[in-house]
Amino acid sequence: MGQLVTPLWITGANGVSFAAMGLVLLLDGFAALRRLRGWLAFGPGERHFTTRTGVGAGAASVTTVAEGGELGGRIAFGVVAVLLDLLSASPLLVWLWRRVHPSSSPTC
């Protein structure tokens, strides 16, 4: 059989397309986690949570499982949802800060 020769620009374009799709899937997964946490914390309806507490490691560990309260579960998921929203909005917040306060821009 003959040797297959592919132009370098086709190989590069193929690599860029795979990298771009990976980035899209990563960002979409992050957005899905944000939406799920927000729905668990702030969505309508009744929620049932389980609390798991563990002490120790290996054979010497003790784990208890109990029904958790709805309020505690909503607070825990709400804190995570708000933190994820702030994390995803942080580039916009930094851009706005730099537009409003050009002389006191935060340094990274």
Helices and strands as residue ranges (DSSP letters): H 8-42, E 49-55, G 58-60, E 62-68, H 70-100, G 102-104
